Amino acid sequence: MKYSHILVRFGELTTKGKNRKMFINRLFENIKESLHKYQGLQYQKTFDRIYIQLNHEKAEDVCQDLKNVFGIYSFSLAIKIDTSIENMQEAALMIMNTTEGKTFKIETKRSFKQFPMKSDDVNRSVAGFIFDHINKDISVDVHQPSIRLKIEIRENNSYVMNHVIKASGGYPVGVGGKALLMLSGGIDSPVAGYLTLKRGVQIECIHYASPPYTNERAKQKVLDITRKLVPYCGSIVVHMIPFTKLQLAIYEHTSESYAMTIMRRMMYRIAEEIAIKRNCLAIVNGESIGQVASQTLDSMAVINEVITLPVIRPVACMDKLDIIEIAKKIDTYDISIRPFEDCCTIFTPKNPTTKPKSYKAKAFEETFDYTSLLEECCNEVETMIINNQEIEDNKDLF
């Protein structure tokens, strides 16, 4: 079966009213960026569809990449024809003869209302033609057909297709601004990044490294995770923060029970500084309520108070097994469980407080000059741009 086009359907974009055009334009550009390696493709945009002409590109590969584009509800491989009932009949028969299945149903959408036949009339006419000319036993099943033929009638050209492929849904990446993802290298934060991208928010990532206590393999782990998120958005900027001196100072001047709380407060301060410099509107992380001591509501409140930017926690109310399921779906799980510790795990206190008090956290912070250490972290950040092909250092972003 030689399909000529891919017909792309929108999801939530259809509810956007006056903003619909902006959403569709962004989706159109994101699709072209995601499929840029296929030089033969041609694109057409209409009010309710995007059409991709294959021009001999391998349909299976294009479809696989198209599944990763947020903002698409579904798509189908289609045969494009001049609008006439005869062409619809021939295209439908071609699909039926080359598709496995013994039952079928035809569904016609008549967008061109001036077409002389009603949708039901088209269904009956095409079905009758199939029965008269098909080379195998076949019957109609309107409830659970093994082959579901779809016909979309347009004024000049129409489309006949068989299989509806479910896509990622959500909003086109970029329509919701940009946020900074605190990427730890664990299971949760990559899922938080994926879910943020799905809502149309572009991300940059920040990671806190504490060499020599964390090594190059821990850093590589984070970069490998980031690469798994790149297909959903094209490229991602990653900021590596040298956190060793500040982390050691925290453990030197803070009681063990408050060390994690103070450390997270410092991380938030750094994240806000980088986010503002990079025009990010929010901070995103993988915190899940009650999962560890620093993720109780009491802890979140004390930690969160040191910044003014909003903090988005996409997995906050999800069960761990549900988070793991998504991590496996996006292929980050096996990377996240590599046994290379990050700065949050190498100095884990034995008895961290789960109900820290703000006044105590402030008192500990007043015992050392953390401001200059924060400034040093932000000034010595290592910044990279990651795309599908390479990781490139970029010191000119600030």
TORKOL-4160 file (C-alpha; in steps of 0.2 Angstrom, whole numbers, padded with zeros to 4 digits, m for minus):
398
<pt num="1" X="0000" Y="0000" Z="0000"/>
<pt num="2" X="0008" Y="0017" Z="m0005"/>
<pt num="3" X="0001" Y="0031" Z="0005"/>
<pt num="4" X="0004" Y="0048" Z="m0002"/>
<pt num="5" X="0001" Y="0059" Z="0014"/>
<pt num="6" X="m0001" Y="0060" Z="0032"/>
<pt num="7" X="m0016" Y="0069" Z="0039"/>
<pt num="8" X="m0013" Y="0077" Z="0056"/>
<pt num="9" X="m0028" Y="0081" Z="0068"/>
<pt num="10" X="m0027" Y="0093" Z="0082"/>
<pt num="11" X="m0032" Y="0089" Z="0100"/>
<pt num="12" X="m0035" Y="0103" Z="0113"/>
<pt num="13" X="m0031" Y="0116" Z="0101"/>
<pt num="14" X="m0048" Y="0116" Z="0094"/>
<pt num="15" X="m0054" Y="0124" Z="0111"/>
<pt num="16" X="m0043" Y="0139" Z="0110"/>
<pt num="17" X="m0055" Y="0151" Z="0102"/>
<pt num="18" X="m0045" Y="0167" Z="0097"/>
<pt num="19" X="m0029" Y="0159" Z="0101"/>
<pt num="20" X="m0031" Y="0145" Z="0090"/>
<pt num="21" X="m0022" Y="0152" Z="0075"/>
<pt num="22" X="m0006" Y="0155" Z="0086"/>
<pt num="23" X="m0007" Y="0137" Z="0093"/>
<pt num="24" X="m0008" Y="0130" Z="0075"/>
<pt num="25" X="0006" Y="0140" Z="0068"/>
<pt num="26" X="0017" Y="0135" Z="0083"/>
<pt num="27" X="0012" Y="0117" Z="0080"/>
<pt num="28" X="0016" Y="0118" Z="0061"/>
<pt num="29" X="0033" Y="0125" Z="0065"/>
<pt num="30" X="0036" Y="0112" Z="0078"/>
<pt num="31" X="0031" Y="0098" Z="0066"/>
<pt num="32" X="0043" Y="0104" Z="0053"/>
<pt num="33" X="0057" Y="0106" Z="0065"/>
<pt num="34" X="0054" Y="0088" Z="0072"/>
<pt num="35" X="0054" Y="0081" Z="0054"/>
<pt num="36" X="0068" Y="0092" Z="0047"/>
<pt num="37" X="0079" Y="0077" Z="0043"/>
<pt num="38" X="0066" Y="0071" Z="0030"/>
<pt num="39" X="0071" Y="0082" Z="0015"/>
<pt num="40" X="0057" Y="0077" Z="0004"/>
<pt num="41" X="0042" Y="0081" Z="0015"/>
<pt num="42" X="0030" Y="0095" Z="0010"/>
<pt num="43" X="0018" Y="0103" Z="0022"/>
<pt num="44" X="0001" Y="0111" Z="0020"/>
<pt num="45" X="m0009" Y="0120" Z="0034"/>
<pt num="46" X="m0028" Y="0123" Z="0035"/>
<pt num="47" X="m0040" Y="0128" Z="0049"/>
<pt num="48" X="m0042" Y="0111" Z="0056"/>
<pt num="49" X="m0029" Y="0100" Z="0048"/>
<pt num="50" X="m0010" Y="0099" Z="0043"/>
<pt num="51" X="m0006" Y="0088" Z="0028"/>
<pt num="52" X="0011" Y="0081" Z="0026"/>
<pt num="53" X="0016" Y="0075" Z="0008"/>
<pt num="54" X="0028" Y="0060" Z="0009"/>
<pt num="55" X="0036" Y="0061" Z="m0008"/>
<pt num="56" X="0044" Y="0044" Z="m0006"/>
<pt num="57" X="0050" Y="0047" Z="0012"/>
<pt num="58" X="0048" Y="0031" Z="0023"/>
<pt num="59" X="0031" Y="0033" Z="0031"/>
<pt num="60" X="0035" Y="0022" Z="0046"/>
<pt num="61" X="0050" Y="0032" Z="0051"/>
<pt num="62" X="0040" Y="0049" Z="0049"/>
<pt num="63" X="0026" Y="0042" Z="0059"/>
<pt num="64" X="0037" Y="0037" Z="0073"/>
<pt num="65" X="0045" Y="0054" Z="0075"/>
<pt num="66" X="0028" Y="0063" Z="0073"/>
<pt num="67" X="0021" Y="0053" Z="0088"/>
<pt num="68" X="0033" Y="0064" Z="0099"/>
<pt num="69" X="0026" Y="0081" Z="0093"/>
<pt num="70" X="0015" Y="0088" Z="0107"/>
<pt num="71" X="m0001" Y="0096" Z="0101"/>
<pt num="72" X="m0006" Y="0082" Z="0089"/>
<pt num="73" X="m0021" Y="0072" Z="0094"/>
<pt num="74" X="m0020" Y="0059" Z="0081"/>
<pt num="75" X="m0014" Y="0056" Z="0063"/>
<pt num="76" X="m0017" Y="0044" Z="0048"/>
<pt num="77" X="m0008" Y="0039" Z="0033"/>
<pt num="78" X="m0019" Y="0044" Z="0019"/>
<pt num="79" X="m0021" Y="0043" Z="0000"/>
<pt num="80" X="m0025" Y="0060" Z="m0008"/>
<pt num="81" X="m0037" Y="0060" Z="m0022"/>
<pt num="82" X="m0046" Y="0072" Z="m0033"/>
<pt num="83" X="m0063" Y="0074" Z="m0026"/>
<pt num="84" X="m0075" Y="0062" Z="m0035"/>
<pt num="85" X="m0085" Y="0047" Z="m0029"/>
<pt num="86" X="m0076" Y="0036" Z="m0042"/>
<pt num="87" X="m0059" Y="0041" Z="m0034"/>
<pt num="88" X="m0065" Y="0037" Z="m0017"/>
<pt num="89" X="m0071" Y="0020" Z="m0022"/>
<pt num="90" X="m0054" Y="0016" Z="m0030"/>
<pt num="91" X="m0044" Y="0022" Z="m0016"/>
<pt num="92" X="m0055" Y="0013" Z="m0003"/>
<pt num="93" X="m0054" Y="m0003" Z="m0013"/>
<pt num="94" X="m0035" Y="m0002" Z="m0014"/>
<pt num="95" X="m0034" Y="0000" Z="0005"/>
<pt num="96" X="m0046" Y="m0015" Z="0008"/>
<pt num="97" X="m0036" Y="m0026" Z="m0004"/>
<pt num="98" X="m0020" Y="m0023" Z="0005"/>
<pt num="99" X="m0025" Y="m0023" Z="0023"/>
<pt num="100" X="m0028" Y="m0038" Z="0034"/>
<pt num="101" X="m0046" Y="m0040" Z="0041"/>
<pt num="102" X="m0063" Y="m0047" Z="0037"/>
<pt num="103" X="m0074" Y="m0034" Z="0043"/>
<pt num="104" X="m0075" Y="m0015" Z="0039"/>
<pt num="105" X="m0084" Y="0001" Z="0042"/>
<pt num="106" X="m0084" Y="0017" Z="0032"/>
<pt num="107" X="m0085" Y="0034" Z="0040"/>
<pt num="108" X="m0086" Y="0049" Z="0029"/>
<pt num="109" X="m0083" Y="0067" Z="0035"/>
<pt num="110" X="m0090" Y="0079" Z="0022"/>
<pt num="111" X="m0081" Y="0096" Z="0025"/>
<pt num="112" X="m0086" Y="0102" Z="0008"/>
<pt num="113" X="m0105" Y="0103" Z="0010"/>
<pt num="114" X="m0108" Y="0107" Z="m0009"/>
<pt num="115" X="m0102" Y="0089" Z="m0013"/>
<pt num="116" X="m0118" Y="0082" Z="m0021"/>
<pt num="117" X="m0119" Y="0066" Z="m0010"/>
<pt num="118" X="m0123" Y="0065" Z="0008"/>
<pt num="119" X="m0110" Y="0056" Z="0020"/>
<pt num="120" X="m0122" Y="0041" Z="0022"/>
<pt num="121" X="m0124" Y="0040" Z="0003"/>
<pt num="122" X="m0105" Y="0040" Z="0001"/>
<pt num="123" X="m0103" Y="0026" Z="0014"/>
<pt num="124" X="m0116" Y="0015" Z="0005"/>
<pt num="125" X="m0108" Y="0019" Z="m0013"/>
<pt num="126" X="m0091" Y="0015" Z="m0008"/>
<pt num="127" X="m0096" Y="m0001" Z="0002"/>
<pt num="128" X="m0106" Y="m0007" Z="m0013"/>
<pt num="129" X="m0091" Y="m0004" Z="m0024"/>
<pt num="130" X="m0079" Y="m0014" Z="m0012"/>
<pt num="131" X="m0091" Y="m0029" Z="m0011"/>
<pt num="132" X="m0092" Y="m0029" Z="m0030"/>
<pt num="133" X="m0073" Y="m0029" Z="m0033"/>
<pt num="134" X="m0064" Y="m0035" Z="m0018"/>
<pt num="135" X="m0054" Y="m0051" Z="m0020"/>
<pt num="136" X="m0057" Y="m0058" Z="m0003"/>
<pt num="137" X="m0072" Y="m0062" Z="0009"/>
<pt num="138" X="m0078" Y="m0047" Z="0018"/>
<pt num="139" X="m0092" Y="m0041" Z="0028"/>
<pt num="140" X="m0098" Y="m0024" Z="0037"/>
<pt num="141" X="m0097" Y="m0023" Z="0056"/>
<pt num="142" X="m0102" Y="m0005" Z="0062"/>
<pt num="143" X="m0098" Y="m0009" Z="0080"/>
<pt num="144" X="m0081" Y="m0017" Z="0080"/>
<pt num="145" X="m0073" Y="m0018" Z="0063"/>
<pt num="146" X="m0056" Y="m0024" Z="0060"/>
<pt num="147" X="m0054" Y="m0011" Z="0046"/>
<pt num="148" X="m0061" Y="0007" Z="0049"/>
<pt num="149" X="m0060" Y="0016" Z="0033"/>
<pt num="150" X="m0061" Y="0035" Z="0034"/>
<pt num="151" X="m0065" Y="0047" Z="0020"/>
<pt num="152" X="m0063" Y="0066" Z="0022"/>
<pt num="153" X="m0071" Y="0076" Z="0008"/>
<pt num="154" X="m0064" Y="0093" Z="0003"/>
<pt num="155" X="m0068" Y="0104" Z="m0011"/>
<pt num="156" X="m0053" Y="0100" Z="m0023"/>
<pt num="157" X="m0045" Y="0085" Z="m0015"/>
<pt num="158" X="m0051" Y="0072" Z="m0003"/>
<pt num="159" X="m0042" Y="0059" Z="0008"/>
<pt num="160" X="m0045" Y="0041" Z="0011"/>
<pt num="161" X="m0037" Y="0032" Z="0025"/>
<pt num="162" X="m0038" Y="0017" Z="0036"/>
<pt num="163" X="m0028" Y="0018" Z="0053"/>
<pt num="164" X="m0029" Y="0032" Z="0066"/>
<pt num="165" X="m0013" Y="0033" Z="0075"/>
<pt num="166" X="m0014" Y="0041" Z="0093"/>
<pt num="167" X="m0001" Y="0054" Z="0096"/>
<pt num="168" X="0005" Y="0063" Z="0112"/>
<pt num="169" X="m0009" Y="0076" Z="0113"/>
<pt num="170" X="m0006" Y="0091" Z="0124"/>
<pt num="171" X="0000" Y="0109" Z="0118"/>
<pt num="172" X="0013" Y="0113" Z="0105"/>
<pt num="173" X="0030" Y="0116" Z="0115"/>
<pt num="174" X="0033" Y="0135" Z="0116"/>
<pt num="175" X="0015" Y="0142" Z="0117"/>
<pt num="176" X="0016" Y="0142" Z="0136"/>
<pt num="177" X="0033" Y="0151" Z="0138"/>
<pt num="178" X="0048" Y="0143" Z="0146"/>
<pt num="179" X="0053" Y="0136" Z="0163"/>
<pt num="180" X="0068" Y="0129" Z="0172"/>
<pt num="181" X="0068" Y="0111" Z="0176"/>
<pt num="182" X="0078" Y="0105" Z="0191"/>
<pt num="183" X="0085" Y="0089" Z="0184"/>
<pt num="184" X="0092" Y="0078" Z="0197"/>
<pt num="185" X="0096" Y="0062" Z="0187"/>
<pt num="186" X="0083" Y="0052" Z="0197"/>
<pt num="187" X="0066" Y="0045" Z="0191"/>
<pt num="188" X="0055" Y="0059" Z="0195"/>
<pt num="189" X="0062" Y="0075" Z="0187"/>
<pt num="190" X="0063" Y="0068" Z="0169"/>
<pt num="191" X="0045" Y="0064" Z="0170"/>
<pt num="192" X="0041" Y="0081" Z="0177"/>
<pt num="193" X="0050" Y="0088" Z="0162"/>
<pt num="194" X="0041" Y="0078" Z="0150"/>
<pt num="195" X="0024" Y="0083" Z="0157"/>
<pt num="196" X="0029" Y="0101" Z="0157"/>
<pt num="197" X="0034" Y="0100" Z="0139"/>
<pt num="198" X="0017" Y="0092" Z="0135"/>
<pt num="199" X="0008" Y="0107" Z="0142"/>
<pt num="200" X="0017" Y="0118" Z="0129"/>
<pt num="201" X="0031" Y="0125" Z="0140"/>
<pt num="202" X="0048" Y="0124" Z="0134"/>
<pt num="203" X="0061" Y="0119" Z="0147"/>
<pt num="204" X="0079" Y="0122" Z="0151"/>
<pt num="205" X="0088" Y="0111" Z="0164"/>
<pt num="206" X="0098" Y="0115" Z="0179"/>
<pt num="207" X="0109" Y="0101" Z="0188"/>
<pt num="208" X="0119" Y="0102" Z="0204"/>
<pt num="209" X="0136" Y="0093" Z="0203"/>
<pt num="210" X="0147" Y="0091" Z="0218"/>
<pt num="211" X="0164" Y="0084" Z="0211"/>
<pt num="212" X="0174" Y="0075" Z="0217"/>
<pt num="213" X="0160" Y="0067" Z="0227"/>
<pt num="214" X="0150" Y="0066" Z="0211"/>
<pt num="215" X="0159" Y="0060" Z="0195"/>
<pt num="216" X="0158" Y="0062" Z="0177"/>
<pt num="217" X="0147" Y="0047" Z="0175"/>
<pt num="218" X="0134" Y="0055" Z="0185"/>
<pt num="219" X="0135" Y="0070" Z="0174"/>
<pt num="220" X="0134" Y="0059" Z="0159"/>
<pt num="221" X="0119" Y="0051" Z="0166"/>
<pt num="222" X="0110" Y="0068" Z="0167"/>
<pt num="223" X="0115" Y="0072" Z="0149"/>
<pt num="224" X="0109" Y="0055" Z="0143"/>
<pt num="225" X="0092" Y="0059" Z="0151"/>
<pt num="226" X="0091" Y="0076" Z="0143"/>
<pt num="227" X="0094" Y="0068" Z="0126"/>
<pt num="228" X="0078" Y="0057" Z="0129"/>
<pt num="229" X="0068" Y="0073" Z="0131"/>
<pt num="230" X="0075" Y="0082" Z="0116"/>
<pt num="231" X="0064" Y="0073" Z="0103"/>
<pt num="232" X="0049" Y="0082" Z="0111"/>
<pt num="233" X="0056" Y="0099" Z="0109"/>
<pt num="234" X="0071" Y="0100" Z="0097"/>
<pt num="235" X="0085" Y="0106" Z="0109"/>
<pt num="236" X="0087" Y="0109" Z="0128"/>
<pt num="237" X="0099" Y="0120" Z="0137"/>
<pt num="238" X="0107" Y="0112" Z="0152"/>
<pt num="239" X="0116" Y="0122" Z="0166"/>
<pt num="240" X="0128" Y="0112" Z="0177"/>
<pt num="241" X="0131" Y="0121" Z="0194"/>
<pt num="242" X="0147" Y="0118" Z="0203"/>
<pt num="243" X="0139" Y="0114" Z="0220"/>
<pt num="244" X="0153" Y="0107" Z="0231"/>
<pt num="245" X="0159" Y="0122" Z="0241"/>
<pt num="246" X="0142" Y="0127" Z="0245"/>
<pt num="247" X="0136" Y="0110" Z="0250"/>
<pt num="248" X="0151" Y="0107" Z="0261"/>
<pt num="249" X="0148" Y="0124" Z="0270"/>
<pt num="250" X="0130" Y="0119" Z="0273"/>
<pt num="251" X="0135" Y="0103" Z="0281"/>
<pt num="252" X="0149" Y="0112" Z="0291"/>
<pt num="253" X="0137" Y="0125" Z="0298"/>
<pt num="254" X="0120" Y="0117" Z="0299"/>
<pt num="255" X="0114" Y="0103" Z="0310"/>
<pt num="256" X="0112" Y="0086" Z="0301"/>
<pt num="257" X="0093" Y="0087" Z="0303"/>
<pt num="258" X="0092" Y="0103" Z="0294"/>
<pt num="259" X="0105" Y="0100" Z="0281"/>
<pt num="260" X="0093" Y="0094" Z="0267"/>
<pt num="261" X="0081" Y="0109" Z="0270"/>
<pt num="262" X="0095" Y="0122" Z="0269"/>
<pt num="263" X="0103" Y="0113" Z="0254"/>
<pt num="264" X="0086" Y="0113" Z="0245"/>
<pt num="265" X="0084" Y="0132" Z="0249"/>
<pt num="266" X="0101" Y="0136" Z="0242"/>
<pt num="267" X="0096" Y="0126" Z="0226"/>
<pt num="268" X="0080" Y="0136" Z="0224"/>
<pt num="269" X="0090" Y="0152" Z="0226"/>
<pt num="270" X="0102" Y="0147" Z="0212"/>
<pt num="271" X="0088" Y="0140" Z="0201"/>
<pt num="272" X="0079" Y="0157" Z="0203"/>
<pt num="273" X="0094" Y="0167" Z="0198"/>
<pt num="274" X="0097" Y="0156" Z="0183"/>
<pt num="275" X="0079" Y="0156" Z="0178"/>
<pt num="276" X="0078" Y="0175" Z="0178"/>
<pt num="277" X="0094" Y="0177" Z="0168"/>
<pt num="278" X="0087" Y="0165" Z="0155"/>
<pt num="279" X="0069" Y="0173" Z="0155"/>
<pt num="280" X="0061" Y="0157" Z="0162"/>
<pt num="281" X="0044" Y="0161" Z="0170"/>
<pt num="282" X="0044" Y="0146" Z="0183"/>
<pt num="283" X="0054" Y="0133" Z="0191"/>
<pt num="284" X="0049" Y="0114" Z="0188"/>
<pt num="285" X="0055" Y="0100" Z="0199"/>
<pt num="286" X="0050" Y="0081" Z="0202"/>
<pt num="287" X="0045" Y="0083" Z="0220"/>
<pt num="288" X="0031" Y="0071" Z="0225"/>
<pt num="289" X="0022" Y="0074" Z="0241"/>
<pt num="290" X="0028" Y="0064" Z="0256"/>
<pt num="291" X="0041" Y="0054" Z="0245"/>
<pt num="292" X="0056" Y="0060" Z="0255"/>
<pt num="293" X="0059" Y="0071" Z="0270"/>
<pt num="294" X="0061" Y="0087" Z="0260"/>
<pt num="295" X="0045" Y="0084" Z="0250"/>
<pt num="296" X="0033" Y="0085" Z="0265"/>
<pt num="297" X="0021" Y="0100" Z="0264"/>
<pt num="298" X="0030" Y="0107" Z="0279"/>
<pt num="299" X="0047" Y="0105" Z="0270"/>
<pt num="300" X="0040" Y="0112" Z="0254"/>
<pt num="301" X="0033" Y="0127" Z="0262"/>
<pt num="302" X="0050" Y="0132" Z="0271"/>
<pt num="303" X="0060" Y="0128" Z="0256"/>
<pt num="304" X="0049" Y="0137" Z="0244"/>
<pt num="305" X="0049" Y="0153" Z="0254"/>
<pt num="306" X="0066" Y="0159" Z="0248"/>
<pt num="307" X="0060" Y="0163" Z="0231"/>
<pt num="308" X="0046" Y="0172" Z="0222"/>
<pt num="309" X="0045" Y="0163" Z="0205"/>
<pt num="310" X="0031" Y="0150" Z="0204"/>
<pt num="311" X="0036" Y="0132" Z="0207"/>
<pt num="312" X="0028" Y="0119" Z="0196"/>
<pt num="313" X="0027" Y="0101" Z="0203"/>
<pt num="314" X="0019" Y="0090" Z="0189"/>
<pt num="315" X="0021" Y="0073" Z="0198"/>
<pt num="316" X="0017" Y="0080" Z="0216"/>
<pt num="317" X="0001" Y="0070" Z="0218"/>
<pt num="318" X="0006" Y="0054" Z="0208"/>
<pt num="319" X="0010" Y="0037" Z="0214"/>
<pt num="320" X="0028" Y="0031" Z="0212"/>
<pt num="321" X="0022" Y="0017" Z="0201"/>
<pt num="322" X="0013" Y="0029" Z="0189"/>
<pt num="323" X="0029" Y="0040" Z="0188"/>
<pt num="324" X="0039" Y="0024" Z="0184"/>
<pt num="325" X="0027" Y="0019" Z="0170"/>
<pt num="326" X="0029" Y="0036" Z="0162"/>
<pt num="327" X="0048" Y="0035" Z="0164"/>
<pt num="328" X="0048" Y="0019" Z="0155"/>
<pt num="329" X="0037" Y="0026" Z="0141"/>
<pt num="330" X="0049" Y="0040" Z="0138"/>
<pt num="331" X="0064" Y="0028" Z="0140"/>
<pt num="332" X="0072" Y="0038" Z="0154"/>
<pt num="333" X="0069" Y="0024" Z="0168"/>
<pt num="334" X="0084" Y="0013" Z="0164"/>
<pt num="335" X="0096" Y="0028" Z="0164"/>
<pt num="336" X="0089" Y="0035" Z="0180"/>
<pt num="337" X="0092" Y="0019" Z="0189"/>
<pt num="338" X="0111" Y="0019" Z="0185"/>
<pt num="339" X="0120" Y="0018" Z="0201"/>
<pt num="340" X="0129" Y="0035" Z="0200"/>
<pt num="341" X="0124" Y="0046" Z="0215"/>
<pt num="342" X="0120" Y="0065" Z="0213"/>
<pt num="343" X="0123" Y="0078" Z="0226"/>
<pt num="344" X="0106" Y="0075" Z="0235"/>
<pt num="345" X="0111" Y="0057" Z="0239"/>
<pt num="346" X="0129" Y="0057" Z="0243"/>
<pt num="347" X="0127" Y="0067" Z="0259"/>
<pt num="348" X="0110" Y="0061" Z="0264"/>
<pt num="349" X="0107" Y="0064" Z="0283"/>
<pt num="350" X="0102" Y="0049" Z="0294"/>
<pt num="351" X="0087" Y="0059" Z="0302"/>
<pt num="352" X="0082" Y="0074" Z="0292"/>
<pt num="353" X="0068" Y="0084" Z="0299"/>
<pt num="354" X="0051" Y="0082" Z="0290"/>
<pt num="355" X="0043" Y="0097" Z="0299"/>
<pt num="356" X="0056" Y="0111" Z="0298"/>
<pt num="357" X="0053" Y="0128" Z="0305"/>
<pt num="358" X="0057" Y="0143" Z="0295"/>
<pt num="359" X="0065" Y="0153" Z="0309"/>
<pt num="360" X="0077" Y="0138" Z="0312"/>
<pt num="361" X="0082" Y="0137" Z="0294"/>
<pt num="362" X="0085" Y="0156" Z="0294"/>
<pt num="363" X="0096" Y="0155" Z="0310"/>
<pt num="364" X="0107" Y="0141" Z="0302"/>
<pt num="365" X="0109" Y="0151" Z="0286"/>
<pt num="366" X="0115" Y="0166" Z="0296"/>
<pt num="367" X="0130" Y="0156" Z="0303"/>
<pt num="368" X="0140" Y="0157" Z="0287"/>
<pt num="369" X="0142" Y="0168" Z="0271"/>
<pt num="370" X="0131" Y="0159" Z="0259"/>
<pt num="371" X="0128" Y="0174" Z="0248"/>
<pt num="372" X="0146" Y="0174" Z="0241"/>
<pt num="373" X="0145" Y="0155" Z="0238"/>
<pt num="374" X="0128" Y="0157" Z="0229"/>
<pt num="375" X="0136" Y="0170" Z="0218"/>
<pt num="376" X="0151" Y="0159" Z="0214"/>
<pt num="377" X="0139" Y="0145" Z="0209"/>
<pt num="378" X="0130" Y="0156" Z="0197"/>
<pt num="379" X="0146" Y="0164" Z="0190"/>
<pt num="380" X="0155" Y="0147" Z="0187"/>
<pt num="381" X="0140" Y="0138" Z="0179"/>
<pt num="382" X="0144" Y="0127" Z="0164"/>
<pt num="383" X="0131" Y="0128" Z="0150"/>
<pt num="384" X="0128" Y="0117" Z="0136"/>
<pt num="385" X="0115" Y="0115" Z="0122"/>
<pt num="386" X="0109" Y="0097" Z="0119"/>
<pt num="387" X="0101" Y="0092" Z="0103"/>
<pt num="388" X="0099" Y="0075" Z="0094"/>
<pt num="389" X="0116" Y="0076" Z="0086"/>
<pt num="390" X="0128" Y="0083" Z="0099"/>
<pt num="391" X="0131" Y="0091" Z="0115"/>
<pt num="392" X="0139" Y="0108" Z="0113"/>
<pt num="393" X="0147" Y="0120" Z="0126"/>
<pt num="394" X="0140" Y="0137" Z="0125"/>
<pt num="395" X="0147" Y="0150" Z="0136"/>
<pt num="396" X="0139" Y="0165" Z="0127"/>
<pt num="397" X="0121" Y="0162" Z="0133"/>
<pt num="398" X="0123" Y="0174" Z="0148"/>
